[in-house]
């Protein structure tokens, strides 16, 4: 074989091996990075679920149990049965939630069901083995702070990818089956629970229990959604470029620009325009409105609530990527 062709063939073989080696290391690095992210998320979820278990247990044993106050949902059912029978709460937590865990496996998914089973079993174990002091016997304080700690515990568990109250799983299942909203189903379930509490435990305890439920639900919303409420803003205006620059430079926010058409007039004529979309916090609405007034007072602006966001130029609240 010609020496020149031998050199070319050798170089080709060496280059091919280098490319294969480089591709191998890239794939290996990618797999390692994926494994690191998975382990990090699992540890974070475990921490949040554990924090939720102990927080909820403190709400139970430090406030609610000694005063026979209840909450809504599966937790409320467990507390109500515990108040009426000698059955311990830690067994009732498992017994009442077990059907919901099985349902979660079919309705939501395997990973969620496993985490939920671990969270409920952990809560039951803590209730059975860990002692908490009875903080107060004042009924109003018990209702407010018992609900606060219970709602915080449920919220932390949700941030960890699990629930320690299976009512929402039932609500999701029934909403899919009957076409009703999840909120309506949860309200209906809680009406039945508090009506039973009023009948068996008395009107006063039922009323305090409603305060407990309101406190828990508000705390849950705060833990899950955070203190900031995000607002998605869509702007259609003639001065779209100037508005885009204002949002980036003055507001310090990112924007997405869509190419669109706007229709106007009786004939339905259209005109090409840039549509601007951005996400701000509730506290920044007034500033954005003021700046828009300076540029184009007649700009068409649509605002809507955004439950959660990821990435971009919005500063995320703590635990938001849980």
C-alpha positions as CSV (number, residue, x, y, z in Angstrom):
1,X,0.0,0.0,0.0
2,X,1.2,3.5,-0.8
3,X,2.8,5.1,2.3
4,X,0.6,8.2,1.9
5,X,-2.5,6.1,2.0
6,X,-1.2,4.3,5.1
7,X,-0.8,7.7,6.8
8,X,-4.3,8.8,5.8
9,X,-5.8,5.5,7.0
10,X,-3.9,5.7,10.3
11,X,-5.0,9.2,10.9
12,X,-8.6,8.3,10.1
13,X,-8.5,5.4,12.6
14,X,-7.0,7.6,15.3
15,X,-9.5,10.4,14.7
16,X,-12.4,7.9,14.8
17,X,-11.1,6.5,18.2
18,X,-10.7,10.0,19.6
19,X,-14.2,10.9,18.5
20,X,-15.6,7.7,20.1
21,X,-13.6,8.4,23.3
22,X,-14.9,12.0,23.4
23,X,-18.5,10.8,22.8
24,X,-18.1,8.2,25.6
25,X,-16.9,10.7,28.1
26,X,-19.7,13.2,27.2
27,X,-22.3,10.5,27.6
28,X,-20.7,9.4,30.9
29,X,-20.6,13.0,32.2
30,X,-24.2,13.4,31.2
31,X,-25.3,10.3,33.1
32,X,-23.3,11.3,36.2
33,X,-24.9,14.7,36.1
34,X,-28.4,13.1,35.8
35,X,-27.6,10.8,38.8
36,X,-26.4,13.8,40.9
37,X,-29.6,15.8,40.2
38,X,-31.7,12.7,41.0
39,X,-30.0,12.1,44.3
40,X,-30.1,15.8,45.2
41,X,-33.8,16.0,44.5
42,X,-34.5,12.8,46.5
43,X,-32.6,14.1,49.5
44,X,-34.4,17.4,49.3
45,X,-37.8,15.7,49.1
46,X,-36.9,13.5,52.0
47,X,-35.9,16.5,54.1
48,X,-39.2,18.3,53.2
49,X,-41.4,15.3,53.9
50,X,-39.6,14.7,57.3
51,X,-40.0,18.4,58.2
52,X,-43.7,18.1,57.3
53,X,-44.2,15.0,59.4
54,X,-42.8,16.5,62.5
55,X,-44.5,19.8,62.0
56,X,-47.9,18.2,61.5
57,X,-47.3,15.9,64.5
58,X,-46.6,18.9,66.7
59,X,-49.9,20.5,65.5
60,X,-51.7,17.3,66.4
61,X,-50.2,16.5,69.9
62,X,-49.3,20.0,70.9
63,X,-52.7,21.5,70.2
64,X,-55.5,19.6,68.6
65,X,-55.7,16.2,70.3
66,X,-56.2,17.3,73.9
67,X,-58.9,19.7,72.9
68,X,-60.7,17.4,70.4
69,X,-60.6,19.9,67.6
70,X,-60.6,18.5,64.1
71,X,-59.5,19.6,60.6
72,X,-61.0,18.9,57.2
73,X,-60.3,16.0,54.9
74,X,-58.9,12.6,55.8
75,X,-57.1,14.2,58.8
76,X,-60.4,15.5,60.1
77,X,-62.0,12.1,59.7
78,X,-59.1,10.6,61.7
79,X,-59.4,13.2,64.4
80,X,-63.2,12.8,64.6
81,X,-63.0,9.0,65.0
82,X,-60.2,9.4,67.5
83,X,-62.3,11.8,69.6
84,X,-65.3,9.4,69.5
85,X,-63.5,6.0,70.0
86,X,-60.6,4.6,72.0
87,X,-58.7,4.0,68.7
88,X,-55.3,5.8,68.7
89,X,-54.8,8.5,66.1
90,X,-51.6,6.9,64.7
91,X,-53.5,3.8,63.6
92,X,-56.4,5.9,62.2
93,X,-54.0,8.0,60.1
94,X,-52.9,4.9,58.3
95,X,-56.4,3.3,58.1
96,X,-58.2,6.3,56.8
97,X,-55.5,7.2,54.3
98,X,-54.7,3.7,53.0
99,X,-57.5,3.7,50.4
100,X,-56.3,7.1,49.1
101,X,-52.7,5.8,48.8
102,X,-54.0,2.9,46.6
103,X,-56.1,5.4,44.6
104,X,-53.0,7.7,44.2
105,X,-51.1,4.8,42.6
106,X,-53.8,4.6,39.9
107,X,-54.8,8.3,39.6
108,X,-51.5,10.2,40.0
109,X,-48.6,7.8,39.7
110,X,-46.3,5.3,41.3
111,X,-43.7,7.7,42.6
112,X,-46.2,9.9,44.2
113,X,-48.0,7.0,45.8
114,X,-44.8,5.6,47.2
115,X,-43.8,9.0,48.7
116,X,-47.3,9.4,50.1
117,X,-47.2,6.0,51.7
118,X,-43.8,6.8,53.3
119,X,-45.1,10.2,54.5
120,X,-48.2,8.8,56.1
121,X,-46.3,5.9,57.7
122,X,-43.7,8.3,59.0
123,X,-46.4,10.5,60.5
124,X,-48.0,7.6,62.2
125,X,-44.7,6.5,63.6
126,X,-43.9,9.9,65.0
127,X,-47.4,10.2,66.6
128,X,-46.9,6.8,68.2
129,X,-43.3,7.3,69.5
130,X,-42.5,11.0,69.9
131,X,-43.9,13.1,72.8
132,X,-44.8,16.8,72.3
133,X,-45.9,19.2,75.1
134,X,-49.4,20.5,75.3
135,X,-48.8,24.1,74.5
136,X,-52.1,25.7,75.5
137,X,-55.7,25.0,76.4
138,X,-57.0,28.3,75.2
139,X,-59.6,27.3,72.5
140,X,-58.9,30.1,70.1
141,X,-55.1,29.7,70.3
142,X,-55.5,25.9,69.8
143,X,-57.7,26.4,66.7
144,X,-55.4,29.0,65.1
145,X,-52.0,27.5,65.9
146,X,-53.0,23.9,65.7
147,X,-54.3,24.6,62.2
148,X,-51.1,26.6,61.4
149,X,-48.7,23.8,62.3
150,X,-50.9,21.1,60.6
151,X,-51.2,23.2,57.4
152,X,-47.5,23.8,57.4
153,X,-46.8,20.1,57.8
154,X,-49.1,19.2,54.9
155,X,-47.5,22.0,52.8
156,X,-44.0,20.9,53.4
157,X,-45.0,17.3,52.5
158,X,-46.5,18.6,49.2
159,X,-43.3,20.5,48.4
160,X,-41.6,17.1,48.9
161,X,-43.9,15.4,46.4
162,X,-46.2,13.6,48.8
163,X,-49.4,14.2,50.9
164,X,-50.2,13.3,54.4
165,X,-53.9,13.9,53.8
166,X,-55.4,11.9,51.0
167,X,-58.6,13.9,50.4
168,X,-57.2,15.7,47.3
169,X,-56.5,12.3,45.7
170,X,-60.1,11.4,46.1
171,X,-61.2,14.8,44.8
172,X,-59.0,14.4,41.7
173,X,-60.6,10.9,41.1
174,X,-64.1,12.1,41.6
175,X,-63.6,15.2,39.5
176,X,-62.4,13.0,36.6
177,X,-65.3,10.6,37.0
178,X,-68.2,13.1,37.4
179,X,-66.8,16.2,35.7
180,X,-67.0,18.4,38.8
181,X,-64.2,20.7,40.1
182,X,-61.8,19.5,42.7
183,X,-62.6,22.5,44.9
184,X,-66.3,21.7,45.0
185,X,-65.6,18.1,46.0
186,X,-63.3,19.1,48.8
187,X,-65.9,21.6,50.1
188,X,-68.6,18.9,50.0
189,X,-66.5,16.5,51.9
190,X,-65.6,19.1,54.6
191,X,-69.3,20.1,55.0
192,X,-70.1,16.5,55.8
193,X,-67.1,16.2,58.3
194,X,-68.0,19.5,60.1
195,X,-71.6,18.5,60.2
196,X,-70.7,15.3,61.9
197,X,-68.5,17.1,64.3
198,X,-71.3,19.5,65.2
199,X,-73.6,16.5,65.9
200,X,-71.1,14.3,67.8
201,X,-68.9,16.9,69.5
202,X,-71.1,19.9,69.8
203,X,-71.6,23.2,67.9
204,X,-68.8,25.1,69.7
205,X,-66.1,22.5,68.9
206,X,-67.3,22.3,65.3
207,X,-67.0,26.1,65.0
208,X,-63.5,26.1,66.4
209,X,-62.7,23.3,64.1
210,X,-63.7,25.4,61.2
211,X,-61.2,28.0,62.4
212,X,-58.6,25.3,62.5
213,X,-59.4,24.3,58.9
214,X,-59.2,27.9,57.7
215,X,-55.9,28.4,59.5
216,X,-54.5,25.2,58.0
217,X,-55.7,25.9,54.5
218,X,-54.2,29.4,54.5
219,X,-50.9,28.2,55.9
220,X,-50.9,25.4,53.3
221,X,-51.4,27.9,50.5
222,X,-48.6,30.1,51.9
223,X,-46.1,27.2,52.1
224,X,-47.0,25.8,48.7
225,X,-47.4,29.0,46.7
226,X,-45.2,31.4,48.7
227,X,-45.7,35.0,49.8
228,X,-45.4,36.4,46.2
229,X,-48.1,36.1,43.7
230,X,-46.9,36.0,40.1
231,X,-48.8,37.9,37.4
232,X,-48.5,37.1,33.7
233,X,-48.9,40.3,31.6
234,X,-49.7,40.4,27.9
235,X,-49.2,43.8,26.2
236,X,-50.3,44.7,22.7
237,X,-49.2,48.2,21.8
238,X,-47.8,50.3,18.9
239,X,-44.7,51.2,20.9
240,X,-43.8,47.6,21.6
241,X,-40.1,48.0,21.3
242,X,-39.9,50.9,23.7
243,X,-42.1,48.9,26.1
244,X,-39.8,45.9,25.8
245,X,-36.8,48.0,26.6
246,X,-38.6,49.5,29.6
247,X,-39.5,46.1,31.0
248,X,-35.9,44.9,30.7
249,X,-34.1,48.0,31.8
250,X,-36.5,49.7,34.2
251,X,-38.4,46.7,35.6
252,X,-35.5,44.3,35.4
253,X,-37.7,41.5,34.0
254,X,-37.4,39.3,31.0
255,X,-39.8,39.4,28.1
256,X,-41.1,37.1,25.4
257,X,-42.1,38.7,22.1
258,X,-44.6,37.1,19.8
259,X,-45.3,38.1,16.2
260,X,-49.0,38.6,15.8
261,X,-51.8,40.5,14.2
262,X,-54.3,42.9,15.7
263,X,-57.7,43.5,14.3
264,X,-59.4,46.8,14.4
265,X,-62.2,48.8,12.7
266,X,-65.5,47.7,11.4
267,X,-64.0,46.0,8.4
268,X,-61.8,43.8,10.6
269,X,-58.6,45.0,9.1
270,X,-55.4,43.5,10.5
271,X,-52.0,44.9,11.2
272,X,-48.8,43.1,12.1
273,X,-47.7,43.8,15.6
274,X,-45.3,42.5,18.3
275,X,-47.1,41.0,21.4
276,X,-45.1,41.3,24.6
277,X,-45.4,38.8,27.5
278,X,-43.7,39.1,30.8
279,X,-44.2,37.8,34.4
280,X,-44.0,40.2,37.4
281,X,-44.9,40.0,41.0
282,X,-48.1,41.4,42.5
283,X,-46.2,44.2,44.1
284,X,-44.8,45.4,40.8
285,X,-48.2,45.9,39.1
286,X,-48.4,49.6,40.0
287,X,-44.9,50.3,38.8
288,X,-45.6,48.6,35.4
289,X,-48.8,50.4,35.0
290,X,-47.1,53.8,35.7
291,X,-44.4,53.1,33.2
292,X,-46.9,52.0,30.5
293,X,-48.8,55.3,31.0
294,X,-45.6,57.2,30.2
295,X,-45.0,55.3,27.0
296,X,-48.5,54.5,25.6
297,X,-51.6,55.1,27.8
298,X,-53.9,53.2,25.3
299,X,-51.9,50.0,25.3
300,X,-54.0,46.9,25.5
301,X,-52.9,45.0,28.7
302,X,-54.2,41.6,29.9
303,X,-53.1,40.3,33.4
304,X,-53.7,36.9,34.8
305,X,-52.5,35.0,37.9
306,X,-49.6,32.5,37.5
307,X,-49.4,29.7,40.0
308,X,-45.7,29.0,39.7
309,X,-42.7,29.7,37.4
310,X,-39.3,28.2,36.8
311,X,-36.2,29.9,35.3
312,X,-36.1,33.2,33.5
313,X,-35.4,36.5,35.2
314,X,-37.9,36.2,38.1
315,X,-36.2,35.7,41.5
316,X,-37.7,32.5,42.8
317,X,-39.0,32.2,46.3
318,X,-37.4,29.6,48.6
319,X,-38.2,25.9,48.0
320,X,-39.9,26.9,44.7
321,X,-38.4,24.1,42.7
322,X,-39.5,21.4,45.1
